[in-house]
Amino acid sequence: MRPLEGVKIVEMGIFVVIPAAARLLSDWGAEVIKVEKAEGDNSRKTNVVLRLPNKPDCCPYFAALNSGKRLISLNLKDPDGLKVLMDILGEADVFMTNFRYGGLTRLGLDYETLHKKFPRLIFCHVNGYGHKGPDKDRPGFDQTCFWARSGILNAMHDVGARARVAPSGVGDTITGNALAAGIAAALIRREKTGEGSNITSSLYANGIWCNAAHVTAGQKRPEGDPDKPYVAPHPHKERRNPFGQVYECKDGRHFFLLGGSYGKLSQTLRALGLEEYADDPRFKDHPTMQANSDILYDLMEEAFRKKTAGEWRAIMEEMGISYEILYDDYDTTKDPQAWENGFLTRMTCPNGLEYVAPNTPVEFSGVERVQTTHAGWVGSDTRAVLAEYGYTEEQIDRLLESGAVTAC
Amino acid sequence: MNVLEGYKVVELASFVAVPAAARIMCDWGAQVIKIEAASGDGSRLHGRDNRLPIEDDCNPNYSVHNSGKRMISLDLKTKAGMEAMHRLLADADVFMSNVRWESIKKMGLDYETLHKKFPRLIYMHFTGYGYEGPDKDRPGFDSTAFWSSSGALHEFHYANTPPKSPAPGFGDVASSGNVLSGVLGALLHRERTGEGLQVTTSLYASGIWCNYSRVVGRQEREDGSTPPGFPAGPESTKNPLVHLYECSDGEWILFSGGKMYERMYKACMEGFGLEEYVEDERFSTRTELIKGDNALVLYNMIAEKFKTKTAAEWSEIFTRIDAAHQIVNRSGDVSKDEQALINNYVAPMTCPDGRTYMVPNSPVTFFGIERTQSVPVGPIGCDTEEVLKEYGYTDAQVEEMLDSGAAYVKNRPAK
């Protein structure tokens, strides 16, 4: 039995944050009914920039976040469409959405209204900037609220280098993880109290939480400002620790060197062919090394250019020093480590084409990992779901005709 | 009643991913006992990289992911230390660890052994790269296993500039959401079946999940299409309505108004002061935009416009047309941001010595339950004596353990 078996979830998510959270819960056994408008979830169009197909029989991008869900399409502006949603919510354990709260309230889908009708229902809403404050009603995406507002984006590039927009959906999926946890916690509590919950989080809150180290470091200090206050981005050379940095190798590949920060300094210098500096008093302990980090950084940068990434890997492996060669996403899709652990899967679309797609990242003992599969088109389960909720064939036909629901 | 009230968690973990998940469980009402070696969790030292105090009673960086826990210190290589560990586990609902698998097995703290003894215990074990494959025994950190392996780090720089090491702890915290939700999924399962499961995730698996869009988007294609190339510079953009632009005052705006491109195109162009292109078919749909150099032409026009106003002036315009955007903050701006303060995302934390630091709170709110605030974490083993006594050890037995080194309290007053 999968951990969330028997739990019914209604997901009304757009783009990534809510769909990603619901996908996790679906993989763990919950039954997820996703409600889309007739044009479909906006994220169905993200395929354009990635040059992936987006057709009823092949939509690999959408599948990554929506695999395993049942897809129904309702027109919530039509009272009949809204009634279908209410019928489904009547049997649901969880309702999760990132519609703007004003819109939900107008539809009578706000917490207060739903809680009165369905006191056991767990209500989960997420927005960009939080439920209070001057920006509470502003539209938000992970690139704006999670990355730009929290300071992380600024910390991801050097002074003088151009910052890049974060790859789409990273901040959303991270926020989705927190929401999945919140929902699981609320379900546990409900087992004991019988009560529903009202859960929220925002992209900004999660950006701050993920950027905790820099947020804590970047503040005005009660002990007086340090001589070099911490303000990212730094010029490339002004790094306080040459370990935990990226170096370019002879073959142009980038090498992330981690080991050395905590006690492996002289060992690492020997590994890099810098024996003569292994006992250098300028690098004798962490604070002294920090004070001379620019010198050490230059030495190491030069050393790295003398061998290929593969050669450095063999050396670091031998010496037990932590490292990683920077993969591009294409390397990742072919990485045996990811395949052997089931982090990736090959998904065959109904049109016969195969795509690599990630699986969700959590495993339970004795529970087989759910594989990502083709997600289907807008409204592909509308008929079946409505029939389950007691609608007759004629009633469904009428709803389709009036446009209150859409099917394919 | 807080959400996880009554649950007991034993954490044997270091650095960030597992401790951050356990911190959130604390916030939600669980009782967490963290076990450190006498040398302490390595992340007690992380603050020094950012020139923050790492003192026993004032360690804001360490407090973020360990606030609210009871800290005890045991030497698990001693018989008495391990005996105490088992007493804690006998009473616990969840065990969470990132100790390497080989060591865990040697200590007899692996799932098989513990599950036999404590069949209701949820067993969470976290790795760098998973339990299978060539890298299963390699040490993993977020910068390596989360960022570098998943391809995500490459997505933050252009081909002609070097990549930079990521924001510290970011990949760990991102993965901690999977650690936490996995534990809670297993706990719900136990409430209904009585069975304790083993649950796992890894930095690499979480990295792939978070970077899903590029992992899917850049693969080899059998549909005949070519994956998008690695961008050489900002001009390689495929959607100039979602991009970073520099304003006249040198500040940057992340403009995200064109996520729903066709719907927002007209409003955005009017906002930029490019009304004359509102009907231009080269730019008005995504399908046309990605043809030829249309996107580049549009990008250049917008970039030029951005240089004519300050970030604040642009922000006012974009707010008026309801276009998503954000002035790019520095991390130091956050602890002064009204929006963050009023939502209680960051809050002041006062150390016992009177110094006050702004520290983030965990990111999920349950309405009707007060958000738990970060509190200072004490020195290694500060709760050792109290916890051991609670678990049935007499004063004399605790003394004996402290004397023999099976248990430890930093700065224990001399007899």
Contacts between the chains, C-beta under 8 A, distances in Angstrom:
chain1	res1	chain2	res2	distance
A	1	B	189	7.4
A	1	B	193	6.6
A	2	B	189	7.9
A	3	B	185	4.3
A	3	B	186	5.8
A	3	B	188	6.1
A	3	B	189	3.6
A	3	B	197	7.0
A	4	B	185	6.0
A	4	B	188	6.6
A	4	B	189	7.5
A	6	B	192	8.0
A	15	B	259	7.5
A	24	B	178	8.0
A	24	B	181	6.4
A	25	B	185	7.9
A	28	B	185	4.9
A	42	B	259	7.2
A	42	B	260	5.8
A	45	B	261	7.8
A	45	B	286	7.3
A	46	B	213	7.0
A	48	B	238	7.7
A	48	B	286	5.0
A	48	B	287	7.4
A	48	B	290	6.6
A	49	B	217	7.9
A	49	B	228	7.0
A	49	B	238	4.7
A	49	B	239	6.0
A	49	B	290	7.6
A	50	B	213	6.8
A	50	B	214	8.0
A	50	B	216	7.0
A	50	B	217	3.3
A	50	B	218	7.8
A	50	B	227	7.6
A	50	B	228	6.4
A	51	B	217	7.5
A	51	B	225	5.0
A	51	B	226	6.7
A	51	B	227	6.5
A	51	B	228	5.8
A	52	B	216	7.0
A	52	B	217	6.3
A	52	B	225	7.3
A	53	B	223	5.9
A	53	B	225	7.4
A	58	B	223	7.6
A	60	B	216	5.7
A	61	B	213	6.9
A	61	B	216	5.6
A	61	B	217	7.0
A	64	B	212	4.7
A	64	B	213	7.6
A	64	B	216	5.4
A	65	B	212	7.2
A	111	B	367	7.4
A	128	B	324	7.6
A	129	B	339	5.6
A	129	B	343	7.7
A	130	B	339	6.5
A	130	B	342	7.7
A	130	B	343	3.5
A	130	B	345	7.0
A	131	B	343	7.0
A	131	B	365	7.9
A	132	B	342	4.8
A	132	B	343	5.3
A	133	B	338	6.2
A	133	B	339	4.2
A	133	B	342	4.2
A	133	B	343	5.8
A	134	B	338	6.4
A	134	B	339	6.3
A	135	B	339	4.9
A	138	B	319	6.9
A	138	B	322	8.0
A	138	B	324	7.2
A	139	B	322	6.2
A	139	B	323	7.5
A	139	B	324	4.2
A	140	B	324	6.0
A	140	B	326	8.0
A	141	B	256	4.7
A	141	B	259	5.7
A	141	B	324	5.3
A	143	B	242	6.8
A	143	B	254	5.5
A	143	B	256	5.2
A	143	B	326	7.8
A	144	B	254	5.4
A	144	B	256	4.8
A	144	B	324	5.3
A	144	B	325	6.1
A	144	B	326	3.6
A	145	B	326	6.6
A	147	B	254	7.0
A	148	B	254	4.0
A	148	B	326	3.8
A	148	B	327	7.2
A	148	B	328	4.7
A	148	B	329	6.5
A	149	B	326	5.1
A	149	B	329	5.4
A	149	B	334	7.6
A	149	B	337	7.6
A	149	B	339	7.8
A	150	B	329	6.8
A	150	B	331	7.5
A	150	B	334	6.0
A	151	B	329	4.8
A	151	B	330	5.5
A	151	B	331	3.2
A	151	B	332	7.2
A	151	B	333	6.5
A	151	B	334	5.4
A	152	B	167	5.2
A	152	B	170	6.7
A	152	B	331	7.6
A	153	B	254	6.8
A	153	B	328	5.7
A	154	B	328	5.4
A	154	B	329	6.5
A	154	B	330	5.3
A	154	B	331	6.9
A	155	B	167	4.5
A	155	B	331	6.0
A	156	B	156	4.6
A	156	B	164	6.3
A	156	B	166	6.5
A	156	B	167	6.6
A	157	B	156	6.8
A	157	B	157	6.7
A	157	B	161	7.7
A	157	B	164	5.8
A	158	B	161	7.6
A	158	B	162	7.5
A	158	B	164	5.4
A	161	B	157	6.7
A	161	B	158	7.9
A	161	B	161	4.2
A	161	B	162	7.3
A	161	B	164	7.3
A	162	B	158	6.0
A	162	B	161	6.5
A	162	B	233	6.9
A	162	B	234	5.8
A	162	B	244	7.8
A	163	B	156	7.9
A	163	B	244	5.7
A	163	B	252	6.8
A	163	B	328	7.2
A	164	B	155	7.1
A	164	B	156	5.5
A	164	B	157	6.2
A	164	B	158	6.2
A	164	B	231	7.4
A	164	B	234	7.6
A	164	B	244	7.4
A	165	B	242	6.6
A	165	B	243	6.2
A	165	B	244	5.8
A	165	B	254	6.8
A	166	B	155	7.1
A	166	B	156	7.0
A	167	B	152	6.5
A	167	B	155	4.0
A	167	B	211	6.1
A	167	B	213	6.0
A	167	B	214	4.8
A	168	B	213	4.8
A	169	B	210	7.7
A	169	B	212	6.4
A	169	B	213	4.6
A	170	B	152	6.6
A	170	B	174	7.9
A	170	B	210	4.8
A	170	B	211	6.2
A	170	B	213	7.9
A	173	B	174	8.0
A	173	B	209	6.0
A	173	B	210	4.6
A	173	B	212	6.6
A	174	B	173	7.7
A	174	B	174	4.4
A	174	B	177	6.1
A	174	B	210	5.9
A	175	B	363	7.6
A	176	B	177	7.8
A	177	B	174	7.1
A	177	B	176	7.9
A	177	B	177	2.5
A	177	B	178	5.3
A	177	B	180	7.5
A	177	B	181	5.9
A	177	B	206	7.9
A	178	B	24	8.0
A	178	B	177	4.9
A	178	B	180	7.7
A	178	B	181	7.9
A	178	B	363	5.4
A	178	B	364	5.2
A	179	B	364	7.2
A	180	B	177	7.4
A	180	B	181	4.0
A	181	B	24	7.0
A	181	B	177	6.1
A	181	B	180	4.3
A	181	B	181	3.8
A	181	B	184	5.5
A	181	B	364	7.0
A	182	B	364	4.3
A	182	B	366	7.2
A	184	B	181	5.6
A	184	B	184	3.4
A	184	B	185	5.2
A	184	B	187	7.4
A	184	B	188	5.7
A	185	B	3	4.5
A	185	B	4	6.0
A	185	B	28	5.6
A	185	B	184	5.3
A	185	B	366	7.9
A	186	B	3	6.5
A	186	B	366	7.1
A	187	B	188	5.2
A	188	B	3	7.2
A	188	B	4	6.9
A	188	B	184	6.4
A	188	B	187	5.6
A	188	B	188	5.1
A	188	B	191	6.1
A	189	B	1	7.2
A	189	B	3	4.8
A	189	B	4	7.5
A	191	B	188	7.2
A	191	B	191	4.8
A	191	B	192	7.2
A	193	B	1	6.5
A	197	B	3	7.4
A	197	B	366	5.6
A	197	B	367	7.6
A	197	B	368	8.0
A	198	B	366	7.0
A	198	B	367	4.0
A	198	B	368	6.9
A	199	B	364	6.5
A	199	B	365	7.1
A	199	B	366	5.6
A	199	B	367	7.5
A	200	B	364	7.6
A	200	B	365	5.0
A	200	B	367	6.9
A	201	B	363	5.2
A	201	B	364	4.7
A	201	B	365	6.5
A	202	B	343	7.3
A	202	B	363	7.5
A	204	B	339	6.9
A	204	B	340	7.0
A	204	B	343	7.7
A	204	B	345	6.7
A	205	B	343	6.8
A	205	B	345	4.8
A	205	B	363	3.8
A	205	B	364	7.8
A	205	B	365	8.0
A	206	B	363	4.7
A	208	B	334	5.8
A	208	B	340	6.2
A	208	B	345	4.8
A	208	B	346	6.2
A	208	B	360	4.9
A	208	B	363	7.2
A	209	B	173	6.1
A	209	B	345	7.8
A	209	B	360	5.5
A	209	B	361	7.9
A	209	B	362	6.2
A	209	B	363	4.3
A	210	B	167	7.6
A	210	B	169	7.8
A	210	B	170	5.1
A	210	B	173	4.5
A	210	B	174	6.1
A	211	B	167	5.7
A	211	B	170	6.8
A	211	B	331	6.0
A	211	B	334	7.4
A	211	B	360	7.9
A	212	B	61	7.9
A	212	B	64	4.5
A	212	B	65	7.4
A	212	B	169	6.6
A	212	B	173	6.8
A	212	B	359	7.7
A	212	B	360	4.6
A	213	B	46	6.9
A	213	B	50	6.5
A	213	B	61	6.3
A	213	B	64	7.8
A	213	B	167	6.8
A	213	B	168	4.4
A	213	B	169	4.9
A	214	B	50	7.4
A	214	B	167	5.7
A	214	B	168	7.3
A	214	B	331	3.5
A	215	B	331	5.3
A	215	B	334	4.8
A	215	B	335	6.0
A	215	B	346	6.4
A	215	B	358	7.5
A	215	B	360	5.5
A	216	B	47	7.8
A	216	B	50	7.3
A	216	B	52	6.5
A	216	B	60	5.3
A	216	B	61	5.5
A	216	B	64	6.3
A	216	B	335	8.0
A	216	B	357	6.7
A	216	B	358	7.1
A	216	B	359	5.8
A	216	B	360	7.1
A	217	B	47	7.8
A	217	B	50	3.3
A	217	B	51	7.2
A	217	B	52	5.8
A	217	B	61	7.3
A	217	B	331	7.0
A	218	B	330	6.4
A	218	B	331	3.8
A	218	B	332	3.0
A	218	B	333	7.6
A	218	B	334	7.1
A	218	B	335	7.0
A	219	B	332	6.1
A	219	B	335	4.2
A	219	B	336	7.8
A	219	B	357	6.7
A	219	B	358	4.7
A	220	B	332	7.8
A	220	B	335	7.9
A	220	B	336	8.0
A	222	B	355	4.3
A	222	B	356	5.5
A	222	B	357	6.7
A	223	B	53	6.9
A	223	B	355	6.1
A	226	B	51	4.2
A	228	B	51	7.3
A	229	B	51	7.9
A	229	B	332	7.8
A	230	B	50	5.1
A	230	B	51	6.2
A	230	B	331	7.8
A	230	B	332	7.4
A	231	B	330	5.8
A	231	B	331	7.8
A	231	B	332	5.9
A	232	B	167	7.8
A	232	B	330	6.7
A	232	B	331	6.1
A	233	B	164	7.8
A	236	B	162	6.9
A	236	B	164	7.9
A	240	B	49	6.3
A	241	B	49	6.1
A	244	B	143	6.2
A	244	B	165	5.4
A	244	B	168	7.8
A	245	B	165	5.2
A	246	B	153	7.6
A	246	B	162	6.4
A	246	B	163	4.9
A	246	B	164	6.5
A	246	B	165	5.7
A	248	B	162	6.4
A	254	B	154	7.8
A	254	B	162	7.3
A	254	B	163	5.5
A	256	B	143	5.9
A	256	B	144	5.7
A	256	B	147	7.6
A	256	B	148	4.6
A	256	B	153	7.4
A	256	B	165	7.0
A	258	B	141	5.5
A	258	B	143	5.9
A	258	B	144	5.7
A	262	B	42	6.2
A	262	B	45	7.2
A	286	B	48	7.1
A	287	B	48	7.8
A	322	B	138	7.8
A	322	B	139	5.1
A	322	B	140	7.9
A	322	B	141	6.1
A	322	B	144	6.1
A	323	B	144	6.7
A	324	B	143	7.4
A	324	B	144	3.6
A	324	B	145	7.0
A	324	B	147	8.0
A	324	B	148	3.6
A	324	B	149	6.0
A	325	B	148	6.9
A	326	B	148	4.9
A	326	B	153	5.6
A	326	B	154	5.7
A	326	B	163	6.2
A	327	B	148	6.4
A	327	B	149	5.5
A	327	B	150	7.1
A	327	B	151	5.0
A	327	B	154	7.2
A	328	B	151	5.3
A	328	B	154	4.8
A	328	B	218	7.0
A	328	B	230	6.6
A	329	B	150	7.7
A	329	B	151	3.4
A	329	B	154	7.2
A	329	B	155	7.4
A	329	B	211	6.7
A	329	B	214	4.2
A	329	B	215	5.2
A	329	B	217	7.2
A	329	B	218	4.1
A	329	B	219	7.7
A	330	B	151	7.5
A	330	B	218	4.9
A	330	B	219	6.6
A	330	B	220	7.3
A	330	B	227	7.1
A	331	B	151	6.7
A	332	B	149	6.7
A	332	B	150	5.7
A	332	B	151	4.5
A	332	B	208	6.5
A	332	B	211	7.6
A	332	B	215	5.6
A	333	B	215	6.1
A	333	B	218	7.3
A	333	B	219	4.4
A	333	B	220	7.3
A	335	B	149	7.1
A	336	B	133	5.9
A	336	B	134	6.3
A	337	B	129	5.5
A	337	B	130	6.9
A	337	B	133	4.1
A	337	B	134	6.1
A	337	B	135	4.7
A	337	B	136	7.9
A	337	B	149	7.5
A	337	B	204	6.8
A	338	B	133	7.9
A	338	B	149	8.0
A	338	B	204	6.8
A	338	B	208	6.2
A	339	B	133	7.7
A	340	B	130	7.4
A	340	B	132	4.2
A	340	B	133	3.7
A	340	B	134	7.9
A	341	B	129	7.3
A	341	B	130	3.3
A	341	B	131	6.9
A	341	B	132	5.0
A	341	B	133	5.7
A	341	B	202	7.3
A	341	B	204	7.6
A	341	B	205	6.8
A	343	B	130	6.9
A	343	B	202	8.0
A	343	B	204	6.5
A	343	B	205	4.6
A	343	B	208	5.0
A	344	B	208	6.8
A	344	B	215	7.6
A	353	B	222	5.7
A	353	B	223	5.1
A	354	B	222	6.2
A	355	B	216	6.8
A	355	B	219	6.7
A	356	B	215	7.2
A	356	B	216	7.0
A	356	B	219	4.7
A	357	B	212	7.8
A	357	B	215	7.9
A	357	B	216	5.7
A	358	B	208	4.8
A	358	B	209	5.5
A	358	B	212	4.9
A	358	B	215	5.5
A	358	B	216	7.2
A	360	B	209	6.3
A	361	B	175	7.7
A	361	B	178	5.0
A	361	B	201	4.8
A	361	B	202	7.3
A	361	B	205	3.6
A	361	B	206	4.8
A	361	B	208	7.1
A	361	B	209	4.4
A	362	B	178	5.1
A	362	B	181	6.9
A	362	B	182	3.9
A	362	B	185	7.3
A	362	B	199	6.5
A	362	B	200	7.4
A	362	B	201	4.6
A	362	B	205	7.9
A	363	B	182	8.0
A	363	B	199	6.9
A	363	B	200	5.2
A	363	B	201	6.9
A	364	B	182	7.3
A	364	B	185	7.2
A	364	B	186	6.1
A	364	B	189	7.7
A	364	B	197	4.8
A	364	B	198	7.1
A	364	B	199	5.1
A	365	B	111	6.7
A	365	B	123	7.8
A	365	B	197	5.1
A	365	B	198	3.7
A	365	B	199	7.2
A	366	B	197	6.8
A	367	B	197	7.3
